[in-house]
């Protein structure tokens, strides 16, 4: 409420000036800088200040002006002591800028005080300035100007609609005012700050991208802070949704990986016994009926293993978890090995099986031998499966167009089988695709082999395809550019790796059937085997005896294989360096890498391939014999 003195002074000013200024079309007003009140304003001034009446304008309190405005008013008062002053002011009576050129003089009030008599001429901005003003008025970007105390002195319409409080402080527009205070403090040491912040808007909390910079007030030159804001809530929420989806996808992938690993382990463990004992029985005396029954068991187990391997291989390829090897390999030997796997099957069906490697093909190439063999095995397996008469041919031809140091090769498998109907040719490399319902029912299979082959070939940077006419056979092919390699040199150590004596092995496995099978295989190979049922027993046996090699299962009661391997490595003396081979149904690449990092030297997967097991035993056992002989001779050569 105004004091009685203030009202009296205002009335006296109005009475003394009304006759002279009320009728003027230019705005005239009297401002008391001591009381920070407007004492008089003619009608034009009321329109300038967007005031409905003189009383309403008098009620406005200008004491909360910024430091920059207060400094300017103090300088103006000092100048008025000796004369008049002309200044250009920009007002924001309702948020919109109004520029006025003002003549200011000093008048004495009835109470002995003084006030400023202001006569203004409203200025029309230049065309370029007007365009800038209109752009600022209509842009969706929020533009605000804060004085050195953090109080807003200007906001464009978008800013005022978002933050309706015209006198809002800088920190108050942040959802977290502490964050706003910290950001304001940071402006003391830097000219520009940018970032995304959660703001307290009229629509509720929103995410804005802010560019905040120190800048002089365009009217006074005093330091100010200019803030440009853009609403990025939708983008932030979309990013959060994407991150959440990615997290869910990663969790689903991890769950799938865990399921596949567990499924692989649980299926491979019984398959180890089924296939292992079937192979042992094959070497015994059986009558024709017994041998036929044994072949049925072995074939069913092999089919189950093939299905399991196909699912795991495709899962690894689909997840991008496959790294290609780059080793020298013998091309004719690779082709012969792949075809050799199907000699018996082809012979049993009366089919011819041929291999032709063109003479101009290099013998030694560099690449992932096993995965390339996998592709050929899939081609050959399908060819033999879908052919009842005639033959199957594996061919390797050299093609032109390779870069220097590379050879472009076409590897193909042709057959005289059932062929593929034209509508299905575009889908044979799709997952779970087969040559139609009749083919699926007749021949079975997962429909993953060719999909896996396609993934492998494309991972190698090659092309894959098929040519076929229904009823006239099919030709599957792939084209690859592979580096030419030099033949690997055999070292003297490689030649000496075969052990010169029977080895003493320790076998640790919690499955009774697997212990019996592995022990039998090892003894058939001419070595001694002691078996234990868990990791703790394996550690005790390694501490008490001297073994050339340990075959260690991973999942065992009392102490698992990894813990047992680490415990053996901590033993004293020669036992600590005993080679340990993980003998497990876990065959995923990351599992094998983890076993090696945990102290194991190598890995053999279940179901056990006796030839692979023999190769590992021979290799590691041979090194053990050489090391023992070297130590006994004092390390001399």
C-alpha positions in Angstrom: 0.0 0.0 0.0 1.3 3.5 -0.9 2.1 5.9 2.0 0.2 9.1 2.5 3.3 11.2 1.6 3.7 9.2 -1.6 0.0 9.8 -2.5 0.2 13.5 -1.8 3.3 13.9 -3.9 1.7 12.1 -6.8 -1.4 14.2 -6.6 0.6 17.4 -6.6 2.6 16.3 -9.6 -0.5 15.3 -11.5 -2.2 18.7 -10.6 0.8 20.7 -11.7 1.4 18.8 -15.0 -2.0 17.7 -16.2 -2.8 20.9 -18.0 0.4 20.8 -19.9 0.9 17.1 -20.8 -2.4 15.1 -20.6 -3.3 16.2 -24.2 0.1 15.3 -25.7 0.2 12.3 -28.1 3.8 11.5 -27.1 4.3 9.6 -23.8 5.2 11.7 -20.8 5.8 10.3 -17.3 7.4 11.3 -14.0 9.5 8.6 -12.1 10.6 8.9 -8.5 13.9 7.0 -8.5 14.1 7.2 -4.7 10.7 5.6 -4.1 11.0 3.5 -7.3 7.5 4.5 -8.3 5.8 6.2 -11.3 4.2 9.4 -10.0 2.5 10.6 -13.2 1.8 9.4 -16.7 -0.3 10.8 -19.5 -2.5 8.6 -21.6 0.2 8.0 -24.2 2.5 6.8 -21.4 -0.1 4.6 -19.9 -0.5 2.9 -23.4 3.3 2.7 -23.6 3.5 0.9 -20.3 0.4 -1.3 -21.0 -1.3 0.1 -17.8 -5.1 0.2 -17.6 -5.0 3.3 -15.3 -2.6 5.7 -13.6 -3.4 4.1 -10.2 -2.4 0.7 -11.7 0.9 2.1 -13.0 1.6 3.8 -9.7 1.1 0.4 -7.9 3.9 -1.1 -9.9 7.1 -1.6 -7.8 10.3 -1.1 -9.7 12.6 -1.8 -6.7 13.4 -5.3 -7.9 15.2 -4.0 -11.0 18.5 -5.7 -11.9 21.8 -4.5 -10.8 22.5 -3.3 -14.3 19.4 -1.1 -14.4 20.1 0.2 -10.9 23.6 1.2 -12.0 22.3 2.9 -15.1 19.7 4.8 -13.1 22.4 6.0 -10.6 24.6 7.2 -13.5 21.5 9.0 -15.0 20.7 10.8 -11.6 24.3 12.1 -11.5 24.0 13.5 -15.0 20.7 15.2 -14.3 22.2 17.3 -11.5 23.9 19.4 -14.2 21.4 19.2 -17.1 19.2 16.9 -19.2 19.9 13.6 -20.7 18.8 11.7 -23.8 18.8 7.9 -23.7 17.4 5.0 -25.6 15.6 2.5 -23.5 14.0 -0.8 -24.4 11.0 -1.7 -22.2 9.3 -5.1 -21.8 5.9 -4.1 -20.5 4.2 -7.4 -21.4 7.2 -9.4 -22.5 7.4 -7.7 -25.9 10.3 -5.3 -26.6 9.3 -1.6 -26.9 12.1 0.8 -27.8 11.8 4.5 -26.8 14.1 7.4 -27.3 13.7 9.4 -24.1 14.5 13.0 -23.1 14.9 13.2 -19.3 15.1 16.2 -17.0 15.0 16.8 -13.3 12.0 18.4 -11.5 11.6 19.4 -7.9 8.7 18.0 -5.9 6.6 19.8 -3.3 8.3 17.9 -0.5 11.7 19.1 -1.5 12.6 15.9 -3.3 13.1 15.4 -7.0 12.0 13.2 -9.8 12.7 12.4 -13.4 10.5 14.0 -16.1 10.6 11.7 -19.1 9.3 12.5 -22.6 9.6 9.6 -25.0 9.4 9.0 -28.7 8.6 5.5 -29.6 11.1 4.2 -32.2 10.3 2.0 -35.1 13.0 -0.6 -35.7 14.9 -0.9 -39.0 13.7 -3.6 -41.4 16.4 -6.1 -40.5 15.9 -5.4 -36.8 12.2 -5.9 -37.2 12.7 -9.2 -39.0 14.9 -10.3 -36.1 12.3 -9.2 -33.6 9.6 -11.1 -35.4 11.7 -14.2 -35.8 12.4 -14.1 -32.1 8.7 -13.6 -31.4 7.6 -16.6 -33.5 10.4 -19.1 -33.0 9.7 -22.3 -31.1 13.1 -22.0 -29.4 13.0 -20.5 -25.9 15.2 -17.4 -25.5 15.7 -15.7 -22.1 18.0 -13.0 -20.8 19.0 -12.9 -17.2 20.8 -10.1 -15.4 23.9 -10.5 -13.3 21.8 -11.5 -10.2 20.1 -14.3 -12.1 16.7 -12.6 -12.6 15.0 -12.8 -15.9 14.8 -9.5 -17.7 13.5 -10.8 -21.0 11.8 -13.8 -22.4 10.5 -14.3 -25.9 6.9 -15.6 -26.2 7.9 -19.2 -26.3 10.0 -18.8 -23.1 7.1 -16.9 -21.4 4.6 -19.6 -22.3 7.0 -22.2 -20.9 7.9 -20.3 -17.7 5.0 -17.9 -17.0 6.6 -16.3 -14.0 8.0 -13.1 -15.6 10.4 -12.5 -12.8 11.7 -16.1 -12.6 15.2 -16.6 -11.3 17.6 -18.7 -13.4 17.8 -21.6 -10.9 14.0 -21.7 -10.4 13.3 -22.9 -14.0 15.2 -26.2 -13.4 13.4 -29.2 -12.0 16.4 -29.6 -9.7 17.1 -26.1 -8.4 20.4 -27.2 -7.0 21.5 -28.2 -10.5 20.5 -24.7 -11.7 22.6 -23.1 -8.9 25.6 -25.2 -9.8 25.2 -24.3 -13.4 25.0 -20.6 -12.6 28.1 -20.8 -10.5 29.9 -22.6 -13.4 29.3 -19.5 -15.6 31.7 -17.5 -13.4 34.6 -19.5 -14.9 33.4 -20.1 -18.5 31.7 -18.2 -21.3 29.5 -21.0 -22.7 27.8 -24.0 -21.1 25.9 -26.6 -23.1 23.9 -29.7 -22.1 20.6 -31.4 -21.5 18.7 -30.6 -18.3 15.3 -31.4 -16.8 13.3 -28.2 -16.6 10.2 -27.2 -14.5 7.9 -26.0 -17.3 4.3 -25.1 -17.3 3.6 -28.5 -18.9 5.5 -30.3 -16.1 9.1 -31.6 -16.1 10.6 -31.6 -19.6 14.1 -32.3 -21.0 15.6 -29.2 -22.7 18.9 -28.8 -24.6 20.4 -25.6 -23.2 23.1 -23.3 -24.6 24.0 -20.7 -22.0 26.5 -17.9 -22.6 27.6 -14.8 -20.9 26.9 -11.7 -23.0 26.6 -7.9 -22.4 23.1 -6.4 -22.1 22.5 -4.9 -25.6 21.0 -1.8 -23.9 23.3 -1.2 -20.9 26.4 -3.2 -21.7 26.2 -4.8 -18.3 27.0 -8.5 -17.9 24.0 -10.8 -18.6 23.3 -14.4 -19.3 21.6 -15.4 -22.6 19.8 -18.8 -22.6 18.6 -20.7 -25.7 16.5 -23.8 -25.0 15.0 -26.5 -27.2 12.7 -29.2 -26.0 14.3 -32.6 -26.5 12.0 -34.6 -24.3 10.8 -36.9 -27.1 14.4 -37.6 -28.2 15.5 -38.3 -24.6 12.5 -40.6 -24.0 13.2 -42.4 -27.3 16.8 -42.8 -26.4 15.8 -44.2 -23.0 13.3 -46.5 -24.6 16.1 -47.7 -27.0 18.5 -48.2 -24.2 15.8 -50.2 -22.3 15.1 -52.3 -25.4 18.8 -52.9 -25.9 19.1 -54.0 -22.2 16.2 -56.3 -22.6 17.7 -57.7 -25.8 21.0 -58.3 -24.2 19.3 -60.0 -21.3 17.4 -62.2 -23.7 20.6 -63.0 -25.6 22.3 -63.9 -22.3 19.4 -66.1 -21.3 19.4 -67.8 -24.7 23.2 -68.3 -24.4 22.8 -69.8 -20.9 20.0 -72.0 -22.2 22.0 -73.2 -25.1 25.1 -73.8 -22.9 23.0 -75.8 -20.5 21.2 -77.7 -23.2 24.5 -78.5 -24.9 25.9 -79.9 -21.6 22.9 -81.9 -20.7 22.6 -83.5 -24.2 26.3 -84.1 -24.8 26.8 -85.9 -21.5 24.5 -88.9 -22.3 25.6 -88.7 -26.0 29.1 -89.3 -24.9 28.2 -92.7 -23.5 25.8 -93.6 -26.3 28.3 -92.9 -29.1 31.4 -93.9 -27.2 30.2 -97.3 -26.2 28.6 -97.9 -29.6 32.1 -97.4 -31.1 33.7 -99.7 -28.6 31.0 -102.4 -29.3 31.7 -102.1 -33.0 35.1 -103.6 -32.4 33.7 -106.7 -30.6 32.4 -109.9 -32.1 28.7 -109.3 -33.0 26.3 -111.3 -35.2 24.6 -109.5 -38.1 21.4 -108.6 -36.2 23.4 -107.2 -33.3 25.6 -105.2 -35.7 22.5 -103.8 -37.4 21.0 -102.8 -34.1 24.2 -101.2 -33.1 24.3 -99.2 -36.4 20.8 -98.0 -35.7 21.9 -96.7 -32.2 25.0 -95.1 -33.6 23.2 -93.4 -36.5 20.4 -92.1 -34.2 23.0 -90.7 -31.8 25.0 -89.2 -34.7 21.8 -87.5 -36.0 21.0 -86.1 -32.6 24.6 -84.8 -32.3 24.3 -83.2 -35.8 21.1 -81.5 -34.8 22.6 -80.2 -31.6 25.7 -78.9 -33.4 23.6 -77.2 -36.1 21.6 -75.3 -33.5 24.7 -74.2 -31.6 26.6 -73.2 -34.7 23.7 -71.2 -36.1 23.2 -69.5 -32.8 26.9 -68.5 -32.6 26.9 -67.2 -36.2 23.6 -65.3 -35.7 25.0 -63.6 -32.5 28.2 -62.6 -34.3 30.2 -64.6 -31.8 32.4 -66.3 -34.4 36.0 -65.1 -35.2 37.5 -66.6 -38.3 40.9 -68.4 -38.0 43.7 -67.6 -40.4 45.9 -70.6 -40.7 47.6 -72.4 -43.6 45.7 -75.4 -44.9 46.2 -78.0 -47.6 43.4 -77.6 -50.1 43.4 -81.1 -51.6 43.7 -82.7 -48.1 40.7 -80.6 -47.0 38.6 -81.7 -49.9 39.6 -85.3 -49.4 38.8 -85.2 -45.7 35.4 -83.7 -46.3 34.5 -86.3 -48.9 36.0 -89.1 -46.8 33.3 -88.6 -44.2 30.7 -89.8 -46.6 32.4 -92.7 -48.3 30.6 -95.3 -46.3 27.2 -93.6 -46.7 27.7 -93.3 -50.4 28.9 -96.9 -50.8 25.9 -98.2 -48.8 23.5 -96.5 -51.3 25.5 -97.6 -54.3 26.5 -94.0 -55.2 29.8 -92.9 -56.8 31.7 -90.2 -54.8 34.5 -88.3 -56.6 36.8 -85.4 -55.7 38.5 -83.2 -58.3 40.8 -80.3 -57.5 41.9 -78.5 -60.7 45.7 -78.8 -61.3 46.1 -75.0 -61.5 44.7 -74.5 -57.9 47.3 -73.8 -55.3 47.8 -76.5 -52.7 48.3 -74.2 -49.7 45.9 -71.4 -48.8 45.3 -69.4 -45.7 41.9 -69.3 -43.9 39.6 -71.0 -41.5 40.0 -74.6 -42.5 37.5 -76.1 -40.2 34.7 -73.7 -41.1 35.4 -74.1 -44.8 35.3 -77.9 -44.3 32.0 -77.4 -42.4 30.5 -75.8 -45.6 31.7 -78.7 -47.8 30.4 -81.2 -45.3 26.9 -79.6 -45.4 27.0 -79.6 -49.2 28.1 -83.2 -49.3 25.8 -84.4 -46.6 22.8 -83.0 -48.4 23.9 -84.4 -51.7 24.3 -87.9 -50.3 21.1 -87.7 -48.4 18.9 -86.6 -51.3 20.5 -88.9 -54.0 19.3 -92.4 -54.4 21.0 -93.3 -57.7 24.0 -92.0 -59.6 26.7 -90.1 -57.8 28.0 -87.1 -56.0 31.0 -85.0 -57.1 33.1 -82.5 -55.2 35.0 -80.1 -57.5 37.4 -77.2 -56.8 38.1 -74.8 -59.8 40.3 -71.7 -60.0 38.5 -68.5 -61.3 40.0 -65.3 -62.6 39.7 -61.9 -61.0 41.5 -62.3 -57.6 43.7 -59.6 -56.1 47.5 -60.1 -56.0 48.5 -62.7 -53.4 45.0 -64.2 -53.5 43.3 -66.9 -55.4 39.6 -67.0 -56.4 38.2 -70.5 -56.0 34.8 -72.1 -56.7 34.1 -75.1 -54.5 31.0 -77.0 -55.7 29.1 -80.3 -54.9 26.9 -81.8 -57.7 24.5 -84.7 -57.3 22.0 -86.6 -59.4 19.3 -86.5 -56.7 15.8 -85.2 -56.3 16.7 -81.6 -57.1 14.9 -78.5 -56.0 11.7 -77.1 -57.4 12.1 -73.6 -58.9 9.8 -71.8 -56.4 12.0 -73.0 -53.6 15.4 -72.0 -55.0 15.3 -68.6 -53.5 14.7 -70.0 -50.0 17.0 -73.0 -49.7 19.5 -70.9 -47.6 16.9 -69.6 -45.3 16.9 -71.0 -41.7 14.7 -74.1 -41.3 14.0 -74.2 -45.0 13.9 -77.6 -46.7 12.9 -78.8 -50.2 9.2 -79.0 -49.5 7.0 -81.0 -47.2 7.5 -84.3 -49.0 11.3 -83.9 -48.8 11.2 -82.9 -45.1 9.1 -85.9 -44.2 11.2 -88.3 -46.3 14.7 -87.2 -45.4 14.3 -85.3 -42.1 16.9 -82.8 -40.9 16.9 -79.4 -39.1 17.0 -77.2 -42.2 19.9 -75.2 -40.6 22.9 -76.7 -42.5 22.6 -74.5 -45.6 21.7 -71.4 -43.5 24.9 -72.0 -41.5 26.9 -72.5 -44.7 25.6 -69.2 -46.0 26.6 -67.4 -42.8 30.1 -68.8 -42.9 30.7 -68.0 -46.6 29.4 -64.5 -46.2 31.6 -64.1 -43.1 34.5 -65.0 -45.3 33.5 -62.4 -47.8 32.4 -64.9 -50.4 29.3 -65.8 -52.4 27.1 -68.9 -52.2 24.4 -70.3 -54.5 22.6 -73.3 -56.0 21.7 -74.4 -59.5 19.0 -77.1 -59.7 16.1 -78.6 -61.7 13.6 -80.6 -59.9 14.2 -84.4 -60.5 17.5 -83.8 -62.2 19.8 -83.1 -59.3 21.4 -80.0 -57.8 24.7 -78.2 -57.7 25.7 -76.2 -54.6 28.6 -73.8 -54.9 30.5 -71.1 -53.1 33.2 -68.6 -54.4 35.9 -67.4 -52.1 39.0 -65.2 -52.4 41.7 -66.7 -50.2 45.3 -65.7 -49.6 48.0 -68.0 -51.0 50.1 -69.5 -48.1 53.5 -71.1 -47.9 53.7 -74.7 -46.7 54.2 -74.8 -42.9 57.6 -75.9 -41.7 57.7 -78.9 -39.4 60.0 -78.3 -36.5 62.2 -80.9 -34.8 60.0 -80.6 -31.7 56.9 -81.4 -33.8 58.6 -84.6 -35.0 59.4 -85.7 -31.5 56.0 -85.0 -29.9 54.7 -88.6 -30.1 55.3 -90.1 -26.7 57.9 -92.9 -26.6 56.2 -94.7 -23.7 52.8 -95.5 -22.2 51.4 -92.5 -20.4 49.8 -92.4 -17.0 46.6 -90.4 -17.1 44.2 -89.2 -14.4 40.5 -89.0 -15.5 38.1 -87.0 -13.4 34.4 -87.2 -14.2 31.3 -87.5 -12.0 29.4 -89.7 -14.5 30.0 -93.4 -14.0 29.4 -94.3 -17.6 31.7 -91.6 -18.8 34.5 -92.6 -16.5 34.2 -96.2 -17.7 34.1 -95.1 -21.4 37.0 -92.6 -21.1 39.1 -95.1 -19.1 38.4 -97.8 -21.7 39.3 -95.5 -24.6 42.6 -94.5 -22.9 43.6 -98.1 -22.2 42.7 -99.1 -25.8 45.1 -96.4 -26.9 47.8 -98.1 -24.8 47.9 -95.8 -21.8 47.2 -96.3 -18.1 44.2 -94.6 -16.6 43.1 -93.9 -13.0 39.6 -92.5 -12.6 38.1 -90.3 -9.8 34.6 -89.0 -9.4 35.1 -85.3 -8.4 37.5 -82.4 -8.4 38.6 -82.8 -4.8 39.6 -86.4 -5.4 41.5 -85.3 -8.5 43.5 -82.8 -6.5 44.4 -85.4 -3.9 45.4 -87.9 -6.5 47.6 -85.3 -8.3 49.2 -84.4 -5.0 49.9 -88.1 -4.2 50.9 -89.4 -7.6 52.8 -88.4 -10.7 50.6 -88.2 -13.9 51.6 -87.3 -17.4 48.2 -85.8 -18.1 44.9 -85.0 -16.4 41.5 -85.3 -18.3 39.2 -83.1 -16.2 35.4 -82.8 -16.4 34.1 -79.3 -15.5 30.8 -79.9 -13.7 31.4 -82.2 -10.7 30.2 -82.3 -7.1 32.3 -81.3 -4.0 34.8 -79.4 -6.2 34.3 -78.5 -9.9 36.9 -78.9 -12.6 38.0 -75.3 -12.8 38.6 -75.0 -9.0 40.4 -78.3 -9.1 42.6 -77.1 -12.0 43.6 -74.0 -10.1 44.3 -76.1 -7.0 46.6 -78.4 -9.0 48.5 -75.4 -10.3 49.1 -74.4 -6.7 50.6 -77.7 -5.7 54.3 -78.0 -5.0 56.8 -79.7 -7.3 56.2 -81.4 -10.7 52.5 -81.9 -10.1 51.8 -78.2 -10.6 52.9 -78.3 -14.2 50.8 -81.4 -15.2 49.0 -80.7 -18.5 45.2 -80.5 -17.9 42.7 -81.1 -20.7 39.1 -80.0 -20.1 36.9 -83.0 -21.0 33.4 -81.4 -21.0 30.1 -81.1 -22.8 30.6 -77.3 -22.7 31.9 -76.4 -26.2 31.0 -72.8 -26.8 34.0 -70.5 -27.7 33.7 -68.3 -24.6 33.5 -71.3 -22.4 36.7 -72.8 -23.9 38.5 -69.5 -23.6 37.5 -69.3 -19.9 38.8 -72.8 -19.3 42.2 -71.9 -20.7 42.3 -68.7 -18.6 41.5 -70.8 -15.5 44.6 -73.0 -15.8 43.6 -75.7 -18.2 45.8 -76.3 -21.2 43.4 -77.6 -23.8 39.8 -78.8 -24.5 38.1 -81.9 -25.9 34.3 -81.7 -26.3 31.7 -84.3 -25.5 30.6 -86.6 -27.2 34.2 -87.7 -27.4 35.8 -88.2 -30.8 38.4 -91.0 -30.0 40.7 -89.7 -32.8 40.6 -86.1 -31.4 41.2 -87.4 -27.9 44.1 -89.5 -29.1 45.6 -86.5 -30.9 45.4 -84.4 -27.7 46.8 -87.1 -25.5 49.6 -87.7 -28.0 50.5 -84.0 -28.3 50.4 -83.0 -24.6 51.7 -86.4 -23.4 54.6 -86.1 -25.8 55.5 -82.7 -24.5 55.4 -84.0 -21.0 57.8 -86.8 -21.8 60.2 -84.4 -23.6 60.1 -82.0 -20.6 60.8 -84.8 -18.1 63.7 -86.1 -20.2 65.1 -82.6 -20.5 65.0 -82.0 -16.7 66.6 -85.4 -15.9 69.5 -84.5 -18.2 70.0 -81.1 -16.6 68.5 -79.2 -19.4 71.3 -80.1 -21.9 70.6 -80.9 -25.5 
